[in-house]
């Protein structure tokens, strides 16, 4: 039986705004961390990670698309114009 004590992640409010299983048998954990190393620490301290429940773990940085940054449309258009060149 896995004890559901999420340690540091649980203790720091706002660090884990979302997590859960996907319909394809994988899972998603969104961690709000200031650095890659801190995100890695949170993931490694997850109780399911500790028992190797997640065989493949990937940490990726995500930039949030918001109204304030025009949903990153400028970045998308720049990328598309460079791709065409």
Secondary structure in CASP SS format (residue, H / E / C, confidence):
PFRMAT SS
TARGET T0000
AUTHOR 0000-0000-0000
METHOD secondary structure of the structure
MODEL  1
X C 1.00
X C 1.00
X C 1.00
X C 1.00
X C 1.00
X C 1.00
X H 1.00
X H 1.00
X H 1.00
X H 1.00
X H 1.00
X C 1.00
X C 1.00
X C 1.00
X C 1.00
X C 1.00
X C 1.00
X E 1.00
X E 1.00
X E 1.00
X E 1.00
X C 1.00
X C 1.00
X C 1.00
X C 1.00
X C 1.00
X E 1.00
X E 1.00
X E 1.00
X E 1.00
X C 1.00
X C 1.00
X C 1.00
X C 1.00
X C 1.00
X H 1.00
X H 1.00
X H 1.00
X H 1.00
X H 1.00
X H 1.00
X H 1.00
X H 1.00
X H 1.00
X H 1.00
X C 1.00
X H 1.00
X H 1.00
X H 1.00
X H 1.00
X C 1.00
X C 1.00
X C 1.00
X C 1.00
X C 1.00
X C 1.00
X C 1.00
X C 1.00
X C 1.00
X C 1.00
X C 1.00
X C 1.00
X C 1.00
X C 1.00
X C 1.00
X C 1.00
X C 1.00
X C 1.00
X C 1.00
X H 1.00
X H 1.00
X H 1.00
X H 1.00
X H 1.00
X H 1.00
X H 1.00
X H 1.00
X H 1.00
X H 1.00
X H 1.00
X H 1.00
X H 1.00
X H 1.00
X H 1.00
X C 1.00
END
